[in-house]
Amino acid sequence: MARPPAARGKVLDAYIALLCEEGERAATLDATAARAGVSKGGLLYHFASKEALADAVIEAAEEHVARDAESMRTAAEGASVYYVRTSAEVDTELDRHLVALQRLAQAGVKAATEKIESTNERWYRCILDEVGSKDIAHLVMLAGEGLYANLALPGTW
């Protein structure tokens, strides 16, 4: 896949950072352009609207999710251990994209909600393929989610 132009990448990174740090309401086109160090016209050249930016976040997230799902599927330690171990990894590119998806989903972007659901389903299927039990697969998912949620609390773990 060809790399996007540098300015387009800067704008997308700025939008993701604003989503993660301040939420969807603060991630305006003006704020995104300022954070990226481009004019609003420069932003609009690459992304005609906030919807186009959201679509780009979802598309970029899919690249990270697909890579992670493949790593999970082929992990020597097994999908379950991989999932729980990587649930403790925060501030990675995958994590930033997942947080951005969450912020978009909270703002009512249906495609972001669908991407989160399909991502969870992919992870669940990888784990289920390994362990062969729906109950155990759900427990592994919950363990990873709980670990991740606890990392968000100050002073824990």
Backbone as CSV, one residue per row, in Angstrom:
resi,resn,N_x,N_y,N_z,CA_x,CA_y,CA_z,C_x,C_y,C_z
1,MET,0.838,-1.179,0.000,0.000,0.000,0.000,0.886,1.246,0.000
2,ALA,0.560,2.217,-0.844,1.340,3.441,-0.942,1.133,4.288,0.310
3,ARG,2.198,4.954,0.716,2.114,5.822,1.888,1.369,7.101,1.521
4,PRO,0.513,7.600,2.425,-0.195,8.845,2.137,0.788,10.018,2.148
5,PRO,0.410,11.126,1.485,1.274,12.305,1.530,1.534,12.716,2.979
6,ALA,2.706,13.314,3.212,3.105,13.678,4.578,2.094,14.601,5.245
7,ALA,1.598,15.593,4.518,0.636,16.529,5.109,-0.649,15.803,5.508
8,ARG,-1.094,14.876,4.679,-2.308,14.109,4.997,-2.089,13.301,6.277
9,GLY,-0.933,12.669,6.386,-0.607,11.906,7.591,-0.534,12.778,8.827
10,LYS,0.034,13.982,8.692,0.111,14.916,9.821,-1.276,15.315,10.293
11,VAL,-2.164,15.568,9.348,-3.534,15.951,9.695,-4.232,14.795,10.400
12,LEU,-4.101,13.592,9.863,-4.750,12.438,10.475,-4.193,12.181,11.873
13,ASP,-2.874,12.268,12.022,-2.262,12.093,13.349,-2.761,13.148,14.335
14,ALA,-2.886,14.389,13.869,-3.375,15.471,14.737,-4.815,15.203,15.167
15,TYR,-5.634,14.740,14.243,-7.033,14.441,14.555,-7.119,13.302,15.571
16,ILE,-6.335,12.258,15.367,-6.316,11.134,16.309,-5.861,11.600,17.679
17,ALA,-4.818,12.426,17.726,-4.324,12.937,19.013,-5.405,13.746,19.725
18,LEU,-6.095,14.607,18.995,-7.170,15.389,19.614,-8.301,14.494,20.110
19,LEU,-8.664,13.495,19.318,-9.699,12.559,19.760,-9.288,11.888,21.065
20,CYS,-8.058,11.408,21.109,-7.573,10.674,22.284,-7.452,11.572,23.512
21,GLU,-6.935,12.755,23.322,-6.618,13.634,24.452,-7.797,14.482,24.916
22,GLU,-8.646,14.902,23.966,-9.678,15.870,24.331,-11.089,15.461,23.953
23,GLY,-11.227,14.431,23.118,-12.549,13.967,22.729,-12.992,14.507,21.393
24,GLU,-14.093,13.965,20.911,-14.577,14.267,19.566,-15.016,15.716,19.418
25,ARG,-15.631,16.275,20.423,-16.104,17.667,20.320,-14.956,18.650,20.146
26,ALA,-13.839,18.374,20.792,-12.683,19.272,20.691,-11.916,19.072,19.391
27,ALA,-12.146,17.972,18.718,-11.405,17.661,17.493,-12.087,18.312,16.286
28,THR,-12.168,19.629,16.327,-12.770,20.378,15.231,-11.787,20.452,14.065
29,LEU,-12.294,20.870,12.927,-11.412,21.043,11.773,-10.360,22.107,12.059
30,ASP,-10.773,23.221,12.696,-9.811,24.279,13.025,-8.739,23.784,13.988
31,ALA,-9.160,23.070,15.037,-8.200,22.562,16.021,-7.268,21.533,15.387
32,THR,-7.808,20.715,14.505,-6.997,19.699,13.835,-5.961,20.357,12.926
33,ALA,-6.386,21.358,12.162,-5.452,22.067,11.281,-4.354,22.729,12.101
34,ALA,-4.734,23.388,13.187,-3.739,24.057,14.032,-2.759,23.046,14.617
35,ARG,-3.255,21.941,15.100,-2.394,20.911,15.695,-1.448,20.312,14.654
36,ALA,-1.933,20.179,13.426,-1.114,19.601,12.352,-0.149,20.621,11.754
37,GLY,-0.366,21.896,12.058,0.488,22.937,11.496,0.211,23.200,10.029
38,VAL,-1.057,23.034,9.639,-1.455,23.320,8.258,-2.618,24.308,8.292
39,SER,-2.884,24.935,7.158,-4.042,25.816,7.075,-5.309,24.972,7.023
40,LYS,-6.432,25.612,7.307,-7.692,24.877,7.199,-7.910,24.444,5.753
41,GLY,-7.506,25.281,4.809,-7.597,24.909,3.399,-6.752,23.681,3.087
42,GLY,-5.563,23.615,3.710,-4.704,22.445,3.525,-5.346,21.191,4.080
43,LEU,-5.995,21.328,5.231,-6.716,20.190,5.804,-7.836,19.753,4.862
44,LEU,-8.607,20.734,4.387,-9.759,20.420,3.528,-9.331,19.841,2.182
45,TYR,-8.110,20.110,1.762,-7.596,19.508,0.538,-7.526,17.986,0.684
46,HIS,-7.137,17.533,1.872,-6.993,16.095,2.127,-8.262,15.460,2.695
47,PHE,-9.005,16.217,3.484,-10.215,15.705,4.137,-11.304,16.763,4.011
48,ALA,-12.309,16.508,3.214,-13.340,17.502,2.920,-14.265,17.797,4.096
49,SER,-14.238,16.928,5.127,-15.162,17.093,6.254,-14.665,16.283,7.456
50,LYS,-15.331,16.503,8.594,-15.030,15.675,9.767,-15.393,14.216,9.502
51,GLU,-16.426,14.009,8.699,-16.816,12.643,8.350,-15.694,11.956,7.568
52,ALA,-15.047,12.693,6.698,-13.928,12.128,5.940,-12.760,11.806,6.868
53,LEU,-12.541,12.661,7.855,-11.499,12.379,8.849,-11.853,11.122,9.641
54,ALA,-13.097,11.008,10.063,-13.531,9.822,10.809,-13.360,8.565,9.972
55,ASP,-13.711,8.646,8.695,-13.534,7.494,7.800,-12.057,7.109,7.706
56,ALA,-11.194,8.111,7.654,-9.752,7.840,7.567,-9.233,7.192,8.850
57,VAL,-9.763,7.601,10.003,-9.376,6.975,11.274,-9.780,5.506,11.261
58,ILE,-10.986,5.231,10.810,-11.486,3.855,10.767,-10.648,3.011,9.814
59,GLU,-10.315,3.573,8.674,-9.480,2.861,7.702,-8.078,2.594,8.263
60,ALA,-7.495,3.599,8.898,-6.164,3.431,9.488,-6.203,2.423,10.631
61,ALA,-7.275,2.464,11.421,-7.413,1.513,12.527,-7.451,0.091,11.999
62,GLU,-8.128,-0.112,10.879,-8.232,-1.455,10.299,-6.856,-2.019,9.970
63,GLU,-5.957,-1.194,9.491,-4.596,-1.668,9.190,-3.910,-2.183,10.459
64,HIS,-4.049,-1.437,11.551,-3.434,-1.848,12.817,-4.115,-3.093,13.386
65,VAL,-5.435,-3.133,13.303,-6.196,-4.280,13.811,-5.847,-5.540,13.021
66,ALA,-5.782,-5.427,11.711,-5.461,-6.596,10.878,-4.078,-7.137,11.220
67,ARG,-3.120,-6.240,11.408,-1.763,-6.652,11.786,-1.774,-7.337,13.154
68,ASP,-2.535,-6.755,14.093,-2.612,-7.332,15.435,-3.294,-8.693,15.413
69,ALA,-4.365,-8.825,14.658,-5.076,-10.108,14.587,-4.171,-11.188,13.998
70,GLU,-3.371,-10.837,13.017,-2.438,-11.810,12.432,-1.355,-12.185,13.447
71,SER,-0.842,-11.207,14.167,0.151,-11.496,15.210,-0.448,-12.388,16.286
72,MET,-1.672,-12.113,16.637,-2.373,-12.912,17.644,-2.559,-14.346,17.154
73,ARG,-2.987,-14.481,15.913,-3.252,-15.803,15.346,-1.990,-16.648,15.265
74,THR,-0.851,-16.023,15.028,0.396,-16.762,14.821,1.337,-16.723,16.027
75,ALA,0.901,-16.133,17.123,1.770,-15.988,18.302,2.164,-17.357,18.857
76,ALA,3.460,-17.552,19.080,3.958,-18.815,19.636,3.377,-19.072,21.021
77,GLU,3.109,-18.000,21.769,2.569,-18.126,23.118,1.090,-18.476,23.122
78,GLY,0.451,-18.389,21.963,-0.982,-18.653,21.853,-1.777,-17.360,21.867
79,ALA,-2.945,-17.414,21.271,-3.789,-16.225,21.140,-4.227,-15.675,22.491
80,SER,-4.522,-16.566,23.438,-5.009,-16.116,24.752,-3.956,-15.333,25.504
81,VAL,-2.765,-15.892,25.577,-1.676,-15.205,26.285,-1.341,-13.907,25.558
82,TYR,-1.291,-13.962,24.250,-1.009,-12.755,23.457,-2.027,-11.664,23.776
83,TYR,-3.311,-12.025,23.773,-4.364,-11.045,24.014,-4.233,-10.413,25.400
84,VAL,-4.061,-11.233,26.413,-3.958,-10.691,27.773,-2.688,-9.852,27.911
85,ARG,-1.568,-10.345,27.390,-0.305,-9.605,27.494,-0.404,-8.257,26.794
86,THR,-0.953,-8.245,25.591,-1.013,-6.986,24.847,-2.120,-6.064,25.349
87,SER,-3.033,-6.583,26.139,-4.040,-5.716,26.758,-3.391,-4.751,27.747
88,ALA,-2.196,-5.091,28.209,-1.471,-4.237,29.144,-0.573,-3.231,28.427
89,GLU,-0.596,-3.222,27.111,0.221,-2.293,26.336,-0.625,-1.083,25.964
90,VAL,-0.295,0.043,26.558,-1.033,1.269,26.257,-0.111,2.242,25.535
91,ASP,-0.711,3.182,24.873,-0.003,4.229,24.145,0.777,3.695,22.946
92,THR,0.336,2.585,22.410,0.898,2.068,21.163,0.072,2.656,20.012
93,GLU,0.516,2.471,18.803,-0.267,2.939,17.653,-1.636,2.258,17.615
94,LEU,-1.664,0.960,17.877,-2.946,0.257,17.915,-3.843,0.855,18.990
95,ASP,-3.303,1.070,20.169,-4.088,1.624,21.267,-4.624,3.008,20.912
96,ARG,-3.786,3.849,20.347,-4.237,5.195,19.959,-5.393,5.120,18.966
97,HIS,-5.304,4.212,18.018,-6.381,4.073,17.036,-7.650,3.513,17.675
98,LEU,-7.502,2.593,18.617,-8.671,2.043,19.306,-9.347,3.097,20.180
99,VAL,-8.546,3.920,20.856,-9.121,5.005,21.666,-9.845,5.994,20.756
100,ALA,-9.234,6.325,19.622,-9.886,7.234,18.677,-11.218,6.646,18.196
101,LEU,-11.225,5.348,17.912,-12.486,4.693,17.517,-13.527,4.812,18.626
102,GLN,-13.102,4.601,19.873,-14.029,4.719,21.008,-14.637,6.116,21.076
103,ARG,-13.798,7.136,20.913,-14.285,8.522,20.970,-15.293,8.784,19.841
104,LEU,-14.996,8.275,18.657,-15.926,8.446,17.542,-17.225,7.684,17.795
105,ALA,-17.124,6.490,18.328,-18.326,5.703,18.634,-19.173,6.413,19.689
106,GLN,-18.519,6.978,20.700,-19.248,7.715,21.734,-19.973,8.920,21.152
107,ALA,-19.449,9.458,20.063,-20.067,10.612,19.403,-21.138,10.185,18.402
108,GLY,-21.389,8.881,18.290,-22.456,8.399,17.441,-22.046,8.018,16.026
109,VAL,-20.746,7.871,15.782,-20.301,7.466,14.451,-20.489,5.950,14.343
110,LYS,-21.518,5.561,13.606,-21.910,4.156,13.530,-20.792,3.260,12.987
111,ALA,-20.065,3.729,11.990,-18.994,2.926,11.400,-17.884,2.648,12.419
112,ALA,-17.654,3.576,13.339,-16.654,3.348,14.389,-17.143,2.270,15.354
113,THR,-18.408,2.326,15.706,-18.994,1.291,16.568,-18.890,-0.073,15.893
114,GLU,-19.191,-0.118,14.620,-19.107,-1.381,13.875,-17.674,-1.898,13.820
115,LYS,-16.700,-0.995,13.666,-15.292,-1.409,13.619,-14.865,-1.971,14.976
116,ILE,-15.303,-1.365,16.056,-14.989,-1.877,17.393,-15.595,-3.265,17.573
117,GLU,-16.842,-3.417,17.182,-17.513,-4.711,17.314,-16.827,-5.785,16.478
118,SER,-16.465,-5.448,15.257,-15.812,-6.445,14.397,-14.410,-6.771,14.906
119,THR,-13.744,-5.796,15.494,-12.415,-6.039,16.073,-12.531,-7.004,17.242
120,ASN,-13.464,-6.752,18.135,-13.668,-7.653,19.272,-14.030,-9.055,18.804
121,GLU,-14.833,-9.135,17.763,-15.217,-10.436,17.230,-14.001,-11.168,16.648
122,ARG,-13.118,-10.468,15.969,-11.902,-11.097,15.431,-11.032,-11.635,16.561
123,TRP,-10.841,-10.820,17.582,-10.027,-11.263,18.717,-10.667,-12.477,19.384
124,TYR,-11.970,-12.399,19.585,-12.693,-13.506,20.209,-12.537,-14.784,19.381
125,ARG,-12.676,-14.694,18.076,-12.545,-15.872,17.201,-11.137,-16.465,17.276
126,CYS,-10.112,-15.620,17.330,-8.731,-16.126,17.472,-8.584,-16.917,18.769
127,ILE,-9.120,-16.360,19.833,-9.030,-17.024,21.137,-9.853,-18.300,21.132
128,LEU,-11.070,-18.236,20.611,-11.935,-19.415,20.555,-11.290,-20.528,19.732
129,ASP,-10.651,-20.176,18.631,-9.968,-21.188,17.813,-8.891,-21.899,18.623
130,GLU,-8.259,-21.177,19.528,-7.204,-21.775,20.354,-7.782,-22.624,21.484
131,VAL,-8.728,-22.053,22.237,-9.181,-22.722,23.462,-10.353,-23.669,23.247
132,GLY,-11.139,-23.456,22.187,-12.223,-24.373,21.864,-13.444,-24.282,22.756
133,SER,-13.498,-23.312,23.652,-14.637,-23.167,24.555,-15.086,-21.709,24.552
134,LYS,-16.382,-21.499,24.281,-16.910,-20.128,24.274,-16.763,-19.468,25.642
135,ASP,-17.009,-20.233,26.702,-16.910,-19.671,28.054,-15.483,-19.240,28.380
136,ILE,-14.523,-20.078,28.058,-13.133,-19.730,28.337,-12.700,-18.561,27.450
137,ALA,-13.128,-18.556,26.207,-12.793,-17.444,25.315,-13.350,-16.131,25.865
138,HIS,-14.574,-16.160,26.367,-15.150,-14.950,26.969,-14.372,-14.538,28.215
139,LEU,-13.971,-15.494,29.035,-13.184,-15.170,30.227,-11.852,-14.521,29.869
140,VAL,-11.205,-15.023,28.846,-9.936,-14.431,28.400,-10.181,-12.999,27.932
141,MET,-11.231,-12.779,27.161,-11.557,-11.432,26.696,-11.816,-10.501,27.886
142,LEU,-12.575,-10.982,28.852,-12.871,-10.159,30.025,-11.616,-9.865,30.847
143,ALA,-10.731,-10.835,30.946,-9.471,-10.613,31.674,-8.663,-9.517,30.994
144,GLY,-8.559,-9.580,29.676,-7.823,-8.552,28.945,-8.471,-7.189,29.074
145,GLU,-9.797,-7.135,28.945,-10.516,-5.872,29.063,-10.378,-5.284,30.460
146,GLY,-10.446,-6.149,31.474,-10.288,-5.675,32.848,-8.898,-5.131,33.112
147,LEU,-7.907,-5.819,32.610,-6.530,-5.350,32.756,-6.362,-3.992,32.091
148,TYR,-6.868,-3.858,30.885,-6.769,-2.597,30.156,-7.497,-1.476,30.906
149,ALA,-8.700,-1.756,31.393,-9.477,-0.749,32.122,-8.758,-0.310,33.395
150,ASN,-8.128,-1.255,34.089,-7.413,-0.910,35.305,-6.190,-0.048,35.035
151,LEU,-5.586,-0.221,33.882,-4.431,0.604,33.538,-4.808,2.053,33.340
152,ALA,-6.084,2.312,33.042,-6.551,3.686,32.843,-6.736,4.448,34.157
153,LEU,-6.740,3.717,35.268,-6.924,4.363,36.566,-5.576,4.808,37.119
154,PRO,-5.510,6.051,37.621,-4.228,6.530,38.152,-3.794,5.723,39.389
155,GLY,-2.506,5.427,39.438,-1.938,4.785,40.615,-2.174,3.294,40.719
156,THR,-2.719,2.665,39.672,-2.961,1.234,39.744,-1.908,0.491,38.932
157,TRP,-1.750,-0.750,39.211,-0.860,-1.667,38.510,0.510,-1.061,38.356
